[in-house]
Amino acid sequence: MTTFERYVFRRLTAVFLVTLAALAGVVWATQALRQLDLVTAKGQTIVQFIGMTMLAMPFLVLAIAPFALLIALIVVLNTLSNDSELIVINASGASRSVLLRPVLCFAAAVSLLCATLSLVLAPAGLAALRDEITQVRVDLVANIVRPGRFIGIEDGLTFHIRNRGGEGQLDGLLMHDERAEDTVFTYEAARGQIVEAAGRTLLVMQDGTIQRRTRANGSISIVRFQSYAFDLSSMVPTGTVSTYKSSERSTLDLIAPDDGDAYAADNRSRLVAELHDRLSQPLYPLAFALIVYLFAGEPKTTRQNRHVAILVALVLAILLRTAGFGVLTLVPGLPAARFALYLVPLAAIAIAAWAIAVPRRPRWMSALAATGERLAEQIEHLVSRLQGRQQGGAA
């Protein structure tokens, strides 16, 4: 690359990273709020909560990376035009490839990032998140140990704690067991902790008493203990094996699922749609880059309106990605539509590349620009009329 090309590439990279971080933070916050139940209802710590929600970050970055590229290209190209740098480069006799090369290199780098996320990191992160959520749902402590509440673990067994301390310690523990036919047990302990030992789940209570009351005559006996272990193994929920959805499976699993996989057998069409969607997603950064360069890459004077060209490029890019999402919804019911997942971005790449390569501006670009200019004029006229009415009313 030349000095100017490296300069453009660095600016694109910097704006892309800042935009990606900002969008990722906003999207992560909205997704994290949906998982807030893990903290409020499931008893997980804030560190566990953040760690679990961060597992979905590769998937979120994959979704927003093309749009971060779109914003970076618009910002950098518009800045280069406003600073008259594009005009100077064009006046010096340099070809359009001087600007096109760094744009294509930048788009190729983002496409490589999207390919890595789509094929490897995003499904691995979602699978790990699925494992964590499954573990939380079957976690005995998370589901039955809730401070200040009387929880019925099973018929005849009630559990209560005053507070849950650090490292899983349970303070102010009370357990009432009336499952036996002839005796009712009430356990009280100052402290307790659920531990795994010898393949069993035990509630180890410290400094407490056991009250035994016979049903026949109501006699009561109290035994004081310093340490007592209560077996909870029979109460641990089963079904800890995660069932991975199509987006949570590795790419190799989508290509060749196990013969005994019931989900894959029942949802083969979804797995096919997911596979082709992953393979087609890296094409969108290239399509977005060419579309933006086509409309905003030409040098314009300060008298020419660049906002219309940028608006047209932005709308076309959004419509292109929307078309891709629409085709994806058709693939499960119409498997032949999977080829359209590639056709949509490839057609945009081909048309934009052809329009860039031809010496004269295509008529359809002029028509789009004219339509955008008329729309902009109408909006400006409407805004001026509203401002005039406000000023007249104030007078």
N, C-alpha and C positions, 0 to 999 in steps of 0.2 A: 504493500500500500504506500501511496505517497503521503506526504506530511498532512495535506488537507484531508485525505481519506481516513488517516488514523485519528485526526482531530474529530471528524464527524462520528466515527465509530465509538470513540471514547465518550462523546456527549450522548449518543444514543444509549450506550450501556449505563451511564450514570443515571439518566432520566428513567430508564427502564427499571433499574434496581430500586430507585426511590418510589416509583409508582407501584411496582410490584409489592414492596413492603407495606405501603399504605393500604392498598386494596386487600392484601392478605390479612392485615390486622383488622380491618373492618369486617371482612367475611368471617374470620376466625371468631371475632367477638359475637357475631350473630349466631354462629353455630354453637359456640360455647354456652350461650344462654339456654339453648335447647337441651343441653346436657347438665344443666344446673341441678337436676334431681339427684345426680350422683353425689352431690355434696349435702344437699338439704334432707334427702330422704334415705339415701343409702349409706350414710355415715362415712363417706370417703373424705380424706383430707384434701386441702386445696392443692397440695403438691401432686397428689394422685390425679386430681381433676385436670390440672393443667397438662400433666404428662399424657393423659388419655386423649384429651382434645387435640394435642399437638400431633398425634398420630395421623389425624386426618389432614394435616397441613399439606403434604405432597399432592393430595387430590385437589385441594382448594387452589394451590398454586397452579396446577395443570389447567384448571378451569379459567383462571384469570390471566395467565401469562400472555395469551394472544391479545387480549384487550390492553394489557400493560404495554405490549409492543406497539399497538395501535396508537395509544396516547403518547408514547415516547416519540414515535415518528412524527406525529402531528406537531408536537411541541418543538422538536428540534428543527424540522423543516420550516416551520413558521418563524422561528427565531432567526434562522439563517437568512430568510427572506427579509424580515424586518430590519436586520442589521446590514442589508444590501450585500451580504457575502455571496449569495447565489448570483446576483447581477454582476459582481466583479469577476467571478469565475467564468461566467458565460461571456463577458466582454473580453476576457483574456484569450478566447478561442478554444478553451478546453471543451472536450466532448461531454455529453450527458453521463457517460460512464464514470466520470470522476465522482459524481454523487451516487450513481447507481451501485457501484461496487461496494462501498461501505454499508449501504442499505441492505444489499443482498447478503453480505457476510454476517451482518447483525441478525437478519432474519434466519439465516442458516443456523447460527448459534442458538437462537431461541427455539428453533425447530428441533435441534438436537436435545436441548433441555426438555422440551415437551415429550420427545420420544422416550427419554430416560424415565421421566415421571410416569408416562402413560403405560409403558411396558413393564416397568420394574418397581419403582418406588411407591407410586400411588396404590396399586393393589396390595403391596406388602404392608403399607401403613394401615389400610382399611382392614386387612386380615388381622393384624395385631390389635387394632381397636376392637374388632369383633371378639377376639379372645378375652380382652380385658373386660368388656361389657358382660360377656357370659360368665366370667369369673366373679364379677360383682354380684350378678343375679343369684349365684349359688353360694355366695359367701355367707356363712352362718352369722358372722358378726355383723355384717352390713345389713342383713335382712331382719334379724330378730332382736339385736341389741340396740335399742333406741332409748336414750336417757329420758327419764321422767314419764315413761309410758309402760303400761302393763301389756305385755305381748304374749299372746297364746301361741306357744311353739307348736303344740299339738293338743288334742283333746286331753284335758286333765293336767296339763303342765303350763304354768304361767310364769313369766320371767319379767323382772324389773330391775333396773339399775338407776342410781341417783345421777351418776356422771360417768363419762368415758374419758379417761386420761390418755396420756401419751403412751406410745408403744403398745396399744391394745389393752391397757389396764382398765378394769371395770371397778368403779367405786360404789359402795353402798348397795351391795347385791342382795336381792331377795328372789327366791324361787319356791313356788308352791307346787307340789307334785301329789296329785290324788288319783293316779292311774291304777295303783294297786287296789285290790278288792277289800283288803282288811286293814290297811294302814295308810294314813295321810302324812306326808313329809313336808316340812317347811324348812328351807335352808336360808340362813342369814349369814352374810360374810362382809367384813370390812373391805376386802379387795378380792379380785378374781381376774383370771385371764384364760382365754381359750387358746389351747396349744395343740399341736399335732405331735403325737408320740406313738411309735410302733404301729403306724398305719391307722391310728384311731384319733378321733377328735375328743379332747378332754377339756372340761371346765375345771380348772384348778382354783379352788377357793382358799383364802387365807384368813385366819383369825375370825372364826364364826361359830355358829351353833346349828345343830340339827334338831328340830322338834318333831317327835313322832307321836301321832295320835291314833289310837286304835278305834275302829269304827264300832266295834261291839259294845264296849263299855265307856268309851270316851276318855280313857286314861291317857295321860300325856307324860312323856319322858323327854328330857333335853340332854343332848350330848354336845360338849364344847370341843372344838378342834382348832389346831393351829394350821393344818393344811389338809384339804380333802379334795379328791378328784371325782368329778361326776362325768360319766360317759355320755357324750352327745353324738356318737357315731351314727346311731340310727336316725338322727334328726337332720343330718346333713343332706341338703337337696341333691338329687342325682341329675344326670343329664348335662355333664360338664363339657361334652363334645360340641364344638361350635359347628354350625351349619353355615357355610360361606355362600353368600350371594354371588352373582356373576361379577360385579365390580370388585369383589374382595378376593377373587381367585387369581392365581398367577397366570401369566400368558401361556405357559406350557400346559397348565391345567385346562385352559380354554380350548387349546388345540387338541389335546388328547386326554379327556377326563377319564377317571377310573370307571371300569365296567360296573362296579358295585355302588357307585355314587347315585343315590336316589334323586337328589336335587338335580344333578346333571341330566339324568334320564328324563325327568319331568319338565325341564326347562332348557332343552337343547337349543331352541330358537333364541332364547335370551343370551346364552353363551356365545352363539354365533354373532349376534348383534354386538355384544360387548367386545369381542375380538376384533371385528372390523372397525368399530368405532375407535379403539385404541390405535390401530394401525393408520387410520386416516387423520387423527388429530394433529400430528406434526405438520400436515400440509397447510393448515390454516395460518400460521405465522408468515409463511411465504406468500400466500394469497393476500393477506392484509398488507404486507410490505409493498407489494406491487401495486395494489389499489391506491394506497396513500401516495406512493411515488408518482403514479400516473396523474393524479389530480393536483398534488401539492408540490411536486418536485421541480416544476418549471419556474424559472425566475420571473418575477412580476414586479412592476414598478409600484410605488406607493399609491398611485391613482387606481390601480387595478384591485378589484375586490377578491382577496384570497379566502375570505370567510365562506363564500359560497362553495368554492372548490373543496375546502376542508369539510364542510357540512355534507356535501355529496359523497365524499370518500368515507366519512364516518357512517352515514346511512347505509351505503352499499356494503360495508364490512359487517355491520350488524345484521342486515338482511341475509348476507351470505351465511353467517353462523347460525341464524335462526333457521334457514333452510336445512342446514346440516342436522340440527336438532329434530326438525320435522321428519326428515328421512329416517333418522334413528328410531323414531316411534313406529315407523312402518315396517321395519325389518322383522320383528318377531312374528307378525302376521303375514308378511310377504317376504320370504327369504331372498327372492331375486333382487329386492331393493337394496341389498347390502352393497352392490356395486355402485349404487348412486352415492354412497358415503364417500367414495373416492372421486366420483364424477363431479360432484358439486365444487369442491375446492380446486380440482385440477382444471375444470372448465374456467373458473375465475382466474387461475394462474395463466392459462393459455390466452384468454382474451386480453388480460392486462398486459402480458408480455408482447402480444401482437400490436396492441395500441401504442406501447412504448417504442417498439421497433420501427413502425412505419413513420416516414418523414412528415406526413401531413396528419393533422388532428382528425380522428374519425368523426363522422357526423353525429353519432350517438353521444359522444362526449360533449359536443357543442349543444346538442339538444338538452342533455342533463344540466349543463351549466346555465343555459337559458332558462330552464324551468326553475332552477335554484335561485337565479337572480330575480325572476318574477315573484317567487315566493318571498324572497327577502324584502323586495320592494313593498309588497303587500303588508308584511309584518311591520316594516318601518312606518308605513302610512297609518296603520292601525294604532301603533304606539304613539305617533305624533298626535293623532286625533284624541286619544285618551288623555294625553298630557294637556292638550288644549282645553278639553272639557274641565279637567281638574283646576287649571289656572282660571278659567272663566267662573267656575263655581266659587273659587276662593275670593275672586274680585267681588 
